[in-house]
């Protein structure tokens, strides 16, 4: 306890000293917060990459001072910027007596602008020989101790700005996330897709089985929900004649937090007229290969202990065949709900009274199959009970033309041959309303405007939803979804 108090007093003293240094600078007319701009010519890595060309030439860099060693009339410091870091040599005779006296008082964490000549030190390190040093922002807070870094994961997520400063690999993850998004857009633009935006505040949150967040719109005195899916609006655009559309955006689901779930996450949905779920499989395979190559330079991904090969054709298997393969139970031989319940009890698969035969098949899939789907796999032909927006298989109406894409035992995408029969869709909505009435908070409400759009006529359409955050986790070998969200949802500290 006494140690903690001493540490707290020491920290308060250090913070006090920093504020006093700022006050002294302001009194001397050198307030760094009065500086409005600073012209940078190069980043650290640019200098290292083009050293032969730049040696002996003047450059101007800016960034955060992460290290400083004062040695009398000359000092070394390390400046960290967007692309990395570089050593700077700061000598009194080069920058002047008064500026050097100021420099000696600067703290680790301060943001500096340095102009000078590119050279190599006697030890061979590429460096900048400073001709001028400008304090651009005074850091009034102490960074975590460099060598131990920021190891408290909770604090890393809450203070991502510090995490980005202290951990280069974290910054790299988010640079790769940006590349994933730009690669997706490049690929889809090349395939003739149009990026669109649809409402986040909706009166009817449909298109997925999830519990929405509720809010209130004061101006209209109406209760609204945050969207849980992008589906129903994008399909309206297919009705309107926009044949290939996609949206990348945040959706909101009032659910729990774990390593793969955050209540707000990034979803991409796309819809293509005149194709079906087989067309969506081809698109998924090509898109994943393209993004992996662009972002990681390879079609082989390593995630934890697993290596996933995207270069080979992805496996395609029906849900019934997958359940038979991994559990030994053949649902083609199970014809009634009673039989399904009996085999579930025999295999210790828990189910609820409301579950129908198709629901029990899905429970078997979750229990026995998912963990085995490490290599890229399309699991096709789901039972109709769990797919309220999907076309039935003409030859077997108990099942629908749907697939889920799995890698590393995770669902990565969900796709359909979209239901475009408004009469069938109304019946499916009615079944969802019955589930709502029975207490299923994740069931959909009937969407009359969407039914009207289908009545106008929607062409045969393939649609798919991709979890972008999971895709980024795969591309960056990140163990938790919070590692790929710049600002993940956290419980308030004052709660």
DRENSE-596799 format. One record per residue (C-alpha): x, y, z; residue in three letters. Coordinates in steps of 0.2 Angstrom, whole numbers, plus 2048, in hexadecimal, padded with zeros to 3 digits. Example, Ala and Ser with C-alpha at 12.3 -4.5 7.8 and 13.67 -1.06 7.14 Angstrom:
DRENSE-596799
83E7EA827Ala;8447FB824Ser;
END
This chain:
DRENSE-596799
800800800Unk;80E80C805Unk;8178077F4Unk;80780C7EAUnk;80681D7F3Unk;8188207F0Unk;81681C7DDUnk;8068277DCUnk;8108357E5Unk;81F8337D9Unk;8138337CAUnk;80A8437D0Unk;81B84B7D2Unk;8208467C0Unk;81084D7B9Unk;81285D7C3Unk;82385F7BBUnk;81D85D7AAUnk;80F86B7ADUnk;81D8767B4Unk;8278737A5Unk;81887879AUnk;8158887A4Unk;82788D7A2Unk;82788B790Unk;81789578FUnk;81E8A3799Unk;82D8A378EUnk;8228A577EUnk;825893779Unk;81488C77BUnk;81487C770Unk;80187C770Unk;80188C766Unk;80A884757Unk;7FC88074AUnk;80687673DUnk;81786E738Unk;81C869727Unk;822857727Unk;82C851718Unk;83083F71CUnk;82A831728Unk;837826732Unk;835817727Unk;836821717Unk;84782771CUnk;84D815720Unk;84680E710Unk;84F81C705Unk;85E81F710Unk;86B81E701Unk;86182B6F8Unk;85E836707Unk;86F835710Unk;876847712Unk;86684F70EUnk;85A859719Unk;84A85171FUnk;83C85772BUnk;83384A736Unk;82784B745Unk;82183F752Unk;82183A764Unk;83283976DUnk;833827775Unk;84582877BUnk;851835780Unk;863834785Unk;86C84478AUnk;87F844789Unk;88585678DUnk;88785F77DUnk;87E852772Unk;86F847774Unk;86683976CUnk;85383776BUnk;84882B762Unk;839832758Unk;82A827755Unk;81D82B747Unk;81082273DUnk;81C817734Unk;829812741Unk;83781B74AUnk;848823747Unk;856829751Unk;85A83B752Unk;86B843757Unk;869854760Unk;87985E763Unk;87A86F76BUnk;88587675EUnk;879871750Unk;869878757Unk;86F886762Unk;872888775Unk;86088D77AUnk;857881770Unk;862873776Unk;85F879788Unk;84C877784Unk;84F86677CUnk;85785F78CUnk;847863795Unk;83B85A789Unk;83384A78FUnk;830839788Unk;81F83A780Unk;82184C77AUnk;81E84F767Unk;82C85675EUnk;83085D74CUnk;84285A747Unk;84A861737Unk;85C85B733Unk;868851728Unk;86683E725Unk;87683572AUnk;87C824732Unk;884824743Unk;89581C747Unk;88B80C74DUnk;88280C73CUnk;871812741Unk;86781C735Unk;86482D73DUnk;85F83F73BUnk;86C84C741Unk;86185A747Unk;86386C741Unk;85387174AUnk;84786A757Unk;83587075AUnk;82A86B768Unk;819869760Unk;80F86276FUnk;81485F782Unk;80F84F789Unk;80885279AUnk;80583F79EUnk;8128317A1Unk;812823794Unk;81481179BUnk;82580B79EUnk;82C80778DUnk;8347F678FUnk;8257EE798Unk;8197F778CUnk;8067F8790Unk;8027E7796Unk;7F17E979EUnk;7E67E4791Unk;7D77ED798Unk;7E07FD798Unk;7E77FA787Unk;7D57F9780Unk;7CF80878AUnk;7DE813785Unk;7E180D774Unk;7EB81D770Unk;7F881877DUnk;7F8806776Unk;7FB80C764Unk;80A81776BUnk;812809775Unk;80F7F976AUnk;8147FA758Unk;80B7E9754Unk;7FB7F175AUnk;7FD7FF74EUnk;8017F2740Unk;7F17E9744Unk;7E67F8741Unk;7F07FD731Unk;7EC7EB72BUnk;7DA7ED730Unk;7D97FD724Unk;7E17F3716Unk;7D47E5718Unk;7C67F2716Unk;7CF7FA707Unk;7D37E96FFUnk;7C07E4701Unk;7BB7F46F8Unk;7C77F26EAUnk;7C27E06E7Unk;7AF7E46E7Unk;7B17F46DDUnk;7BA7E96D0Unk;7AC7DD6D0Unk;79F7EB6CCUnk;7987ED6DEUnk;7927FE6E4Unk;7958036F6Unk;78680A6FEUnk;78081070FUnk;77080C718Unk;768812729Unk;76F80D73AUnk;75F814743Unk;75080973EUnk;73F806744Unk;7407F3741Unk;7517EB744Unk;7517DC738Unk;75C7D172DUnk;7647C773BUnk;7607BD74BUnk;7667C9758Unk;75F7D4766Unk;7607E7761Unk;7657F776BUnk;75680276EUnk;75781576DUnk;74B82476CUnk;74A83175EUnk;744841767Unk;73F84B758Unk;73283F752Unk;72F838764Unk;73282675DUnk;73B817763Unk;748810758Unk;755803758Unk;767802752Unk;7697F6743Unk;76E7E4746Unk;7717E0733Unk;7727E9722Unk;7677DD719Unk;7567E3717Unk;75B7F4710Unk;7687ED704Unk;75B7E26FDUnk;7507F16FAUnk;75E7F76EFUnk;75E7E76E5Unk;74C7E96E2Unk;74F7FB6DCUnk;75B7F56CFUnk;76C7F76D7Unk;7727E66D2Unk;7827E56DDUnk;7837EE6EDUnk;78D7ED6FDUnk;78F7F670EUnk;79C7F571BUnk;7967FC72BUnk;7937FB73DUnk;7847F0744Unk;77F7EF756Unk;7797E075FUnk;7747E0771Unk;77E7D1776Unk;78C7CB781Unk;79F7CF780Unk;7AC7C177CUnk;7BC7BF772Unk;7B17BE762Unk;7A37CA766Unk;7A17DC768Unk;7907E5769Unk;7947F075BUnk;79E7E874DUnk;7A27EB73AUnk;7987E172EUnk;7997E071BUnk;78A7DA712Unk;7887D96FFUnk;77B7D46F3Unk;77C7CF6E1Unk;76D7CD6D5Unk;76C7BE6CAUnk;7777B26D4Unk;7757A66E2Unk;77E7A06F1Unk;78A7966E6Unk;78F7A76DEUnk;7927AE6F0Unk;79D79F6F4Unk;7A87A36E5Unk;7A87B66E9Unk;7AD7B26FCUnk;7BB7A66F6Unk;7C27B36EAUnk;7C07C26F6Unk;7C97B9705Unk;7D77B46FAUnk;7D97C56F3Unk;7D87CE704Unk;7E57C270CUnk;7F17C46FEUnk;7EF7D76FFUnk;7F07D9712Unk;7FC7CA717Unk;8057C7706Unk;8007B5707Unk;7F17A9704Unk;7F679F713Unk;7F07A6724Unk;7F77A2735Unk;7EB7A4743Unk;7F179E754Unk;7F678C752Unk;7ED78A742Unk;7F278D730Unk;7E4790723Unk;7E778E711Unk;7DD799706Unk;7E57946F6Unk;7DC7846F4Unk;7CA7836F0Unk;7BF785700Unk;7B6775706Unk;7A3775702Unk;79876A70DUnk;786769712Unk;78176C724Unk;77975A725Unk;78975271EUnk;79475C72AUnk;78A756739Unk;78A744732Unk;79D745730Unk;7A174C741Unk;79374574CUnk;78E735743Unk;77C73B743Unk;77373B732Unk;765748732Unk;75F741721Unk;75973272BUnk;75073D738Unk;73F741732Unk;735748741Unk;738754750Unk;73674575CUnk;74573C753Unk;74F74C754Unk;74C74E766Unk;75073C76AUnk;76173D761Unk;76574D76AUnk;76274677BUnk;76C736776Unk;77B741771Unk;77974D77FUnk;77475C774Unk;76A76977EUnk;75B770776Unk;74C77B77AUnk;739776779Unk;73778376BUnk;74577B760Unk;73F772750Unk;749765747Unk;75377173DUnk;75877A74DUnk;75E76A754Unk;768766745Unk;770777747Unk;774774759Unk;77D763754Unk;78776E747Unk;78C77A755Unk;79076C761Unk;799760756Unk;79F768746Unk;7A577B748Unk;7B5778751Unk;7BB76C743Unk;7B9779735Unk;7CA780736Unk;7CE781723Unk;7C378D719Unk;7B2783717Unk;7A1788711Unk;79377F71BUnk;78477F70FUnk;77177B710Unk;76B780721Unk;75A77B728Unk;74C788724Unk;74878A737Unk;758794739Unk;75779E729Unk;7487A9728Unk;74E7B4718Unk;7557A670DUnk;74F79D6FEUnk;74978B700Unk;75277D6F7Unk;7467786E9Unk;7497666EBUnk;7497666FEUnk;73F774706Unk;74476F718Unk;755777713Unk;75A78870CUnk;76778E700Unk;77379570DUnk;785793712Unk;790799721Unk;7A279B71DUnk;7AE79472BUnk;7C079672FUnk;7C979273FUnk;7B978A746Unk;7B179B744Unk;7A27A173AUnk;7AA7AF72EUnk;79B7B2722Unk;7897AD720Unk;7817AD70EUnk;7707A9706Unk;7687A76F6Unk;75C7B56FBUnk;74A7B26FDUnk;7407BD6F0Unk;72F7B56F2Unk;7257C26FCUnk;7177B6700Unk;7247A9707Unk;72D7B8710Unk;71D7BD719Unk;71A7AC71FUnk;72C7AB726Unk;7297BC72FUnk;7197B5736Unk;7237A773DUnk;7307B3744Unk;7227BD74DUnk;71C7AD755Unk;72D7AA75CUnk;72E7BC762Unk;71D7B976BUnk;7247A9773Unk;7327B477AUnk;7407B376DUnk;7487C476FUnk;7537C175FUnk;7447BD753Unk;7407CA745Unk;7317D5744Unk;7277D5734Unk;72E7E3728Unk;71F7E971EUnk;7297F5713Unk;7367E770FUnk;7277DC70AUnk;7217EA6FFUnk;7327EB6F7Unk;7327D86F4Unk;7217DA6ECUnk;7277E66E0Unk;7337D86DAUnk;7457D36DFUnk;74F7C96D3Unk;7587B96D8Unk;7667BF6E4Unk;7757B96EDUnk;7797C16FDUnk;7877C070BUnk;78C7C871BUnk;79E7C8721Unk;7A47CB732Unk;7B27D872EUnk;7BA7D7740Unk;7BC7C4740Unk;7C47C672EUnk;7D07D2735Unk;7D47C7744Unk;7D87B9738Unk;7E37C572DUnk;7ED7CC73CUnk;7ED7BC747Unk;7E47C6755Unk;7DD7BB763Unk;7CE7C6768Unk;7C27D175FUnk;7C77E076BUnk;7D97DF763Unk;7D27E4752Unk;7C57F1758Unk;7CE80275BUnk;7C1806769Unk;7B97F676FUnk;7A97F777AUnk;7AF7F878DUnk;7A57F979DUnk;7A680A7A4Unk;7B380C7B2Unk;7A78157BDUnk;79A8077BDUnk;
END
